[in-house]
Amino acid sequence: MNAKTRSARKSHAARFGPTVLAILCAPGIAQAQIRPDIHSMDGGSTDRAPTSGSDIVRIVAVGDIMMGTFFPDSTYLDPRIVPGVKVGDLIGADLVDVLRSGDVVFGNLEGALFDGEGESKRCRNMDACYSFRSPQWYAGLLADMGINLMSLANNHSGDFLAAGREATIAALEEGRIAYAGLDQPGAMTGTVELADGTRVGLVGFSPNKGTLSIHGPERAGRLIRELDRTHDLVIVSFHGGAEGADRTHVTREPEEFYGERRGNVYEFAHAAIDAGADVVIGHGPHVPRAIEIYRDRFIAYSLGNFWTWARFNLRGPNGLAPVLDLEVDRDGRAVSARIVSARQVGLGSPRLDTAGRAAKLIADLTAEDFPEAELSFTDDGRISWAAGVGSDATGEGP
């Protein structure tokens, strides 16, 4: 990021707390050990050659992923997923091509990749408690889809406690997928390094135990600033907002779900960009939400459910599976964007949707929730905006 961009951002940094120097001395931010196959900052790094032009990075992002669980028993696994299966046979070659087109391909992993028999979490209401445990080799399917960056900041990454988290990390590392969002050394932030040396950092937040807290603005700001200092581009992920088919709107207020504080996602996303984030990707409501351009940076408030087999409600908007296809320049400014519509079929696996329902819903929600942005959507999900949309009140811009 160039000096001009950094200087302009500095004036907007107060909302997320102290300066970047604080993190250099902060406890618990130790970097992960460098491994021979994954050279890393914290949560790991993977290499990929840029597919876009030399001045553009292409980011493809999806929402929640849980491809099947063998808890409480194996009947909740997708019988089509067997060793050696081609991911294109599961979700369609055309959708796989969209995913693989990104330089950076992001998803949110709901649950553990864990072959063990360890203890699962305890819930206050076990009738409303779900624990997800997928086979560890599923990490290979994620990698085969093109995913190289994954958030673990959500309410299911700790379903099988420390043993499940450790197994998940090992599986993702074997698949050369960088990860972020756990509140433990080595798993807070992750890095994808492109073949030309461009470093893309990820940090994720949620309201859930064991993850980086969406309710800790000062700490969040320090982590984002540190990534901004050491990386060319910064992606912030959050798992926040209330859940359900009637929770598609960005309220700009604090949200709750079953008594749990789920954050003010509007305030959080803006503060993340003020602190140095270039892209903010939300998930957690299990339905799509609006998008916004703020200070030339892209915010997706929820990408909903992407691949959630058997244990999720997929009726109505819950079954839509939008794919964000975003291009940003080397300073993080959004250059082009589109919503590729997919939806989940059967018990919950995605396919491209020629009816364009996900894009249409996001277009409608954006017009309702952010009319001042005047974003335009074409029938094929492409998004356009006027120059300077989302700049700060002074007109300074990033």
C-alpha positions as CSV (number, residue, x, y, z in Angstrom):
1,M,0.0,0.0,0.0
2,N,1.5,3.3,-1.0
3,A,2.3,6.2,1.4
4,K,-0.5,8.4,0.2
5,T,-3.1,5.7,1.0
6,R,-1.5,5.0,4.4
7,S,-1.4,8.7,5.3
8,A,-5.1,9.3,4.4
9,R,-6.2,6.2,6.4
10,K,-4.3,7.3,9.5
11,S,-6.8,10.1,10.0
12,H,-9.6,7.6,10.2
13,A,-8.0,5.1,12.6
14,A,-9.2,6.3,16.0
15,R,-12.4,4.3,16.0
16,F,-10.5,1.0,16.5
17,G,-8.0,2.2,19.2
18,P,-4.2,2.5,19.5
19,T,-1.6,2.8,16.9
20,V,0.1,-0.1,15.1
21,L,3.1,0.1,17.4
22,A,1.0,-1.3,20.2
23,I,0.6,-4.7,18.6
24,L,4.3,-5.2,18.2
25,C,4.6,-5.5,21.9
26,A,1.2,-7.0,22.6
27,P,1.1,-10.4,24.3
28,G,-0.2,-13.4,22.5
29,I,0.5,-12.2,18.9
30,A,3.4,-14.5,18.3
31,Q,4.0,-15.6,14.8
32,A,3.7,-19.3,13.8
33,Q,6.8,-21.3,13.1
34,I,7.9,-21.3,9.5
35,R,7.2,-24.7,8.0
36,P,9.0,-26.2,4.9
37,D,5.7,-26.5,2.9
38,I,3.8,-23.4,4.2
39,H,5.9,-20.3,5.0
40,S,3.6,-18.3,7.3
41,M,2.6,-15.3,9.2
42,D,0.5,-16.7,12.1
43,G,-2.2,-18.8,10.4
44,G,-0.2,-19.9,7.5
45,S,0.4,-18.8,3.9
46,T,-0.1,-20.4,0.4
47,D,1.3,-19.4,-2.9
48,R,-0.7,-18.7,-6.1
49,A,0.1,-17.1,-9.4
50,P,-2.1,-14.0,-10.1
51,T,-4.8,-14.8,-12.7
52,S,-5.8,-11.1,-13.2
53,G,-3.8,-8.2,-14.7
54,S,-0.6,-7.2,-12.9
55,D,-2.3,-4.3,-11.1
56,I,-5.4,-6.3,-10.1
57,V,-6.1,-9.0,-7.6
58,R,-9.2,-11.1,-8.0
59,I,-11.0,-12.3,-4.9
60,V,-13.7,-14.9,-5.0
61,A,-15.6,-15.4,-1.7
62,V,-18.4,-17.6,-0.4
63,G,-20.2,-18.0,2.9
64,D,-20.7,-20.9,5.2
65,I,-19.3,-24.3,4.4
66,M,-20.2,-27.6,6.2
67,M,-20.2,-30.4,3.7
68,G,-21.6,-33.0,6.0
69,T,-21.1,-34.3,9.6
70,F,-20.7,-37.7,11.1
71,F,-22.0,-36.5,14.4
72,P,-24.2,-37.7,15.9
73,D,-23.9,-40.4,13.2
74,S,-22.8,-40.9,9.6
75,T,-26.3,-40.5,8.2
76,Y,-25.6,-36.8,8.0
77,L,-22.8,-37.3,5.6
78,D,-23.3,-36.8,1.8
79,P,-23.1,-40.4,0.3
80,R,-21.7,-38.9,-2.9
81,I,-18.5,-37.7,-1.2
82,V,-16.1,-40.6,-1.3
83,P,-12.3,-40.6,-1.7
84,G,-11.4,-39.8,-5.3
85,V,-14.6,-38.0,-6.1
86,K,-14.2,-34.9,-8.4
87,V,-15.6,-31.8,-6.8
88,G,-17.1,-30.8,-10.2
89,D,-19.3,-33.9,-10.1
90,L,-20.6,-32.7,-6.7
91,I,-21.3,-29.0,-7.5
92,G,-20.9,-28.7,-11.2
93,A,-17.8,-27.9,-13.3
94,D,-19.1,-24.5,-14.2
95,L,-19.3,-23.4,-10.5
96,V,-15.9,-24.9,-9.8
97,D,-14.5,-22.8,-12.7
98,V,-15.9,-19.7,-11.1
99,L,-14.2,-20.5,-7.7
100,R,-10.9,-21.4,-9.2
101,S,-10.7,-18.2,-11.2
102,G,-9.7,-16.2,-8.1
103,D,-6.2,-15.4,-7.0
104,V,-7.6,-15.5,-3.5
105,V,-10.6,-17.8,-2.8
106,F,-12.3,-17.4,0.6
107,G,-14.8,-19.4,2.6
108,N,-16.1,-19.7,6.2
109,L,-15.6,-23.3,7.7
110,E,-18.6,-24.1,9.9
111,G,-17.4,-27.0,12.2
112,A,-14.3,-29.1,12.7
113,L,-12.4,-31.3,10.3
114,F,-11.9,-34.0,12.9
115,D,-11.6,-37.8,12.6
116,G,-11.3,-38.3,16.4
117,E,-13.9,-39.3,19.0
118,G,-13.2,-36.3,21.3
119,E,-15.8,-34.6,23.5
120,S,-18.2,-32.2,21.9
121,K,-19.3,-28.8,23.2
122,R,-22.0,-28.5,25.8
123,C,-24.9,-26.2,25.1
124,R,-27.4,-24.7,27.6
125,N,-30.2,-26.1,25.4
126,M,-29.1,-29.4,23.9
127,D,-32.3,-29.6,21.9
128,A,-31.1,-26.5,19.9
129,C,-27.5,-27.6,19.9
130,Y,-25.7,-28.7,16.7
131,S,-22.1,-30.0,16.6
132,F,-20.4,-30.5,13.2
133,R,-17.5,-32.9,12.6
134,S,-16.5,-33.6,9.0
135,P,-13.8,-36.0,7.9
136,Q,-10.4,-34.4,7.8
137,W,-9.8,-35.4,4.2
138,Y,-12.6,-33.0,3.2
139,A,-9.8,-30.4,3.3
140,G,-8.7,-31.8,0.0
141,L,-12.1,-31.0,-1.5
142,L,-11.8,-27.4,-0.3
143,A,-8.4,-27.1,-1.9
144,D,-9.7,-28.7,-5.1
145,M,-12.4,-26.1,-5.3
146,G,-9.7,-23.5,-5.3
147,I,-10.1,-22.3,-1.7
148,N,-6.9,-21.0,-0.2
149,L,-8.1,-18.8,2.6
150,M,-10.5,-19.8,5.3
151,S,-12.1,-18.2,8.4
152,L,-12.5,-20.2,11.6
153,A,-14.1,-17.4,13.5
154,N,-17.6,-18.7,14.0
155,N,-19.8,-20.6,16.5
156,H,-19.0,-24.1,15.2
157,S,-15.2,-24.1,14.9
158,G,-15.0,-25.1,18.5
159,D,-17.7,-27.8,18.4
160,F,-15.1,-30.5,19.3
161,L,-13.0,-28.3,21.6
162,A,-9.2,-28.1,21.4
163,A,-8.8,-31.5,19.8
164,G,-11.2,-30.5,17.0
165,R,-9.4,-27.2,16.4
166,E,-6.0,-28.9,16.3
167,A,-7.2,-31.5,13.8
168,T,-8.8,-28.8,11.6
169,I,-5.6,-26.7,11.5
170,A,-3.6,-29.8,10.6
171,A,-6.0,-30.7,7.8
172,L,-6.0,-27.2,6.4
173,E,-2.3,-27.0,6.5
174,E,-2.0,-30.3,4.6
175,G,-4.3,-28.8,2.0
176,R,-2.2,-25.6,1.9
177,I,-5.2,-23.5,3.0
178,A,-4.4,-20.5,5.1
179,Y,-6.7,-19.8,8.1
180,A,-7.5,-17.2,10.6
181,G,-9.8,-16.1,13.4
182,L,-9.0,-18.4,16.4
183,D,-7.9,-16.7,19.6
184,Q,-4.7,-18.6,20.0
185,P,-1.1,-18.1,18.9
186,G,-0.5,-19.2,15.3
187,A,-4.2,-19.1,14.2
188,M,-5.2,-15.4,14.6
189,T,-4.3,-14.2,11.1
190,G,-3.4,-16.0,7.8
191,T,-1.6,-15.0,4.7
192,V,-1.9,-15.9,1.0
193,E,1.2,-14.9,-0.9
194,L,0.8,-14.6,-4.7
195,A,3.6,-15.7,-7.0
196,D,4.5,-12.0,-7.7
197,G,5.1,-11.4,-4.0
198,T,1.7,-9.8,-3.3
199,R,0.7,-10.6,0.3
200,V,-2.9,-10.9,1.2
201,G,-3.8,-11.1,4.9
202,L,-6.9,-12.4,6.6
203,V,-8.2,-11.8,10.1
204,G,-11.6,-13.0,11.3
205,F,-13.9,-12.1,14.2
206,S,-17.1,-13.6,15.8
207,P,-18.9,-13.3,19.1
208,N,-18.0,-16.9,20.0
209,K,-15.7,-18.4,22.6
210,G,-12.2,-19.3,21.3
211,T,-12.3,-16.9,18.4
212,L,-11.2,-13.3,18.0
213,S,-14.0,-11.2,19.4
214,I,-16.2,-9.0,17.3
215,H,-16.9,-7.1,20.6
216,G,-13.2,-6.1,21.1
217,P,-12.7,-3.0,19.0
218,E,-9.3,-2.0,20.3
219,R,-7.8,-5.4,19.8
220,A,-9.4,-5.8,16.5
221,G,-8.0,-2.5,15.4
222,R,-4.5,-3.5,16.4
223,L,-4.7,-6.8,14.5
224,I,-6.0,-5.1,11.4
225,R,-3.3,-2.4,11.6
226,E,-0.6,-5.0,11.9
227,L,-1.8,-6.8,8.8
228,D,-2.0,-3.4,7.0
229,R,1.6,-2.7,7.9
230,T,2.9,-6.1,6.7
231,H,0.6,-6.9,3.8
232,D,-0.4,-5.4,0.5
233,L,-4.1,-6.2,0.9
234,V,-6.2,-7.0,4.1
235,I,-9.4,-9.0,4.2
236,V,-11.5,-8.9,7.4
237,S,-14.1,-11.6,7.9
238,F,-16.9,-11.5,10.5
239,H,-19.5,-14.0,11.7
240,G,-22.1,-11.7,13.0
241,G,-25.7,-10.5,12.9
242,A,-28.9,-12.3,13.8
243,E,-29.9,-15.5,12.0
244,G,-33.0,-16.4,9.9
245,A,-35.0,-15.8,6.8
246,D,-36.4,-12.6,8.4
247,R,-33.0,-11.2,9.2
248,T,-31.8,-10.3,5.7
249,H,-31.5,-6.5,6.5
250,V,-28.5,-4.6,7.8
251,T,-30.1,-2.7,10.7
252,R,-27.1,-0.5,11.6
253,E,-27.9,-1.4,15.2
254,P,-26.6,-4.1,17.7
255,E,-28.2,-7.5,16.9
256,E,-29.0,-10.4,19.1
257,F,-30.0,-14.0,18.5
258,Y,-31.2,-16.4,21.3
259,G,-29.8,-13.9,23.8
260,E,-26.4,-13.8,22.3
261,R,-24.9,-10.4,21.3
262,R,-24.1,-10.7,17.6
263,G,-22.6,-7.3,17.0
264,N,-23.4,-4.1,15.1
265,V,-22.1,-5.4,11.8
266,Y,-22.5,-2.0,10.0
267,E,-20.4,-0.2,12.6
268,F,-17.9,-3.1,12.8
269,A,-17.4,-3.2,9.0
270,H,-16.8,0.6,8.7
271,A,-14.4,0.6,11.6
272,A,-12.5,-2.3,10.1
273,I,-12.0,-0.3,6.9
274,D,-11.0,2.8,8.8
275,A,-8.3,0.7,10.5
276,G,-6.9,-0.6,7.2
277,A,-9.1,-3.4,5.8
278,D,-9.5,-3.4,2.1
279,V,-12.3,-6.0,1.9
280,V,-14.9,-7.0,4.5
281,I,-16.7,-10.3,4.1
282,G,-19.6,-11.2,6.4
283,H,-21.4,-14.5,7.1
284,G,-23.4,-15.8,10.0
285,P,-27.1,-14.9,9.4
286,H,-27.4,-17.9,7.0
287,V,-29.1,-15.6,4.5
288,P,-27.6,-13.1,2.0
289,R,-27.5,-9.5,2.9
290,A,-26.7,-6.2,1.2
291,I,-23.4,-5.0,-0.1
292,E,-21.8,-1.6,0.2
293,I,-18.9,0.5,-1.1
294,Y,-17.3,2.4,1.8
295,R,-14.2,4.6,1.1
296,D,-13.8,2.7,-2.1
297,R,-13.6,-0.6,-0.3
298,F,-16.1,-3.5,-0.7
299,I,-18.3,-4.8,2.1
300,A,-20.4,-7.9,1.8
301,Y,-22.6,-8.0,4.9
302,S,-23.5,-11.7,4.5
303,L,-22.8,-14.3,1.8
304,G,-25.2,-16.7,3.5
305,N,-24.9,-20.5,3.2
306,F,-22.7,-21.9,0.4
307,W,-22.4,-25.7,1.0
308,T,-24.3,-26.8,4.1
309,W,-25.3,-30.4,3.9
310,A,-28.3,-31.9,5.8
311,R,-28.2,-30.0,9.1
312,F,-29.2,-26.5,7.9
313,N,-32.5,-25.0,7.0
314,L,-32.4,-24.2,3.3
315,R,-35.8,-22.9,2.6
316,G,-36.3,-19.6,0.9
317,P,-33.3,-17.2,1.1
318,N,-31.4,-19.7,3.4
319,G,-30.9,-21.9,0.3
320,L,-29.3,-19.2,-1.8
321,A,-25.5,-19.4,-2.2
322,P,-24.1,-16.2,-3.6
323,V,-20.5,-16.1,-4.8
324,L,-18.7,-12.8,-4.7
325,D,-16.3,-12.2,-7.7
326,L,-14.4,-9.1,-6.8
327,E,-11.4,-7.3,-8.4
328,V,-9.4,-4.8,-6.4
329,D,-6.3,-2.8,-7.3
330,R,-3.1,-3.0,-5.4
331,D,-4.2,-0.3,-3.0
332,G,-7.3,-2.3,-2.1
333,R,-9.8,-0.1,-4.0
334,A,-12.7,-2.0,-5.5
335,V,-12.4,-2.0,-9.3
336,S,-15.2,-4.4,-10.4
337,A,-17.6,-6.8,-8.7
338,R,-20.4,-9.2,-9.5
339,I,-22.6,-11.6,-7.6
340,V,-22.6,-15.0,-9.2
341,S,-25.9,-16.7,-8.3
342,A,-25.9,-20.2,-7.0
343,R,-28.4,-22.1,-4.8
344,Q,-28.3,-25.3,-2.8
345,V,-30.1,-28.3,-4.1
346,G,-31.1,-31.5,-2.5
347,L,-30.0,-31.7,1.1
348,G,-27.5,-28.9,0.6
349,S,-24.9,-28.7,-2.2
350,P,-24.5,-25.7,-4.4
351,R,-25.1,-25.3,-8.1
352,L,-25.1,-22.3,-10.4
353,D,-28.6,-20.7,-10.6
354,T,-29.4,-19.4,-14.1
355,A,-32.5,-17.6,-12.6
356,G,-30.1,-15.3,-10.7
357,R,-32.0,-15.3,-7.5
358,A,-29.1,-14.6,-5.1
359,A,-28.0,-11.6,-7.1
360,K,-31.5,-10.2,-7.4
361,L,-32.1,-10.5,-3.6
362,I,-28.8,-8.8,-2.9
363,A,-29.6,-6.0,-5.4
364,D,-33.0,-5.5,-3.7
365,L,-31.6,-5.5,-0.2
366,T,-28.8,-3.1,-1.2
367,A,-31.3,-0.7,-2.7
368,E,-33.4,-0.8,0.5
369,D,-30.6,-0.7,3.1
370,F,-28.1,1.6,1.3
371,P,-30.1,3.8,-1.0
372,E,-27.6,6.6,-0.7
373,A,-25.0,4.4,-2.3
374,E,-26.9,4.2,-5.7
375,L,-25.3,0.9,-6.6
376,S,-26.6,-0.7,-9.9
377,F,-26.9,-4.4,-10.7
378,T,-27.3,-5.9,-14.1
379,D,-29.3,-9.0,-14.7
380,D,-26.1,-11.1,-14.6
381,G,-25.1,-9.8,-11.2
382,R,-22.5,-7.2,-12.2
383,I,-22.4,-4.2,-9.9
384,S,-21.5,-0.6,-10.8
385,W,-21.1,2.5,-8.8
386,A,-20.1,6.1,-9.3
387,A,-16.6,7.3,-8.6
388,G,-16.2,8.5,-5.1
389,V,-19.2,6.5,-3.7
390,G,-18.6,5.7,0.0
391,S,-15.9,8.3,0.5
392,D,-15.7,9.9,3.9
393,A,-17.7,13.0,4.7
394,T,-14.7,15.3,3.9
395,G,-14.5,13.9,0.4
396,E,-10.9,12.9,1.2
397,G,-11.4,9.2,0.3
398,P,-8.9,6.5,1.2
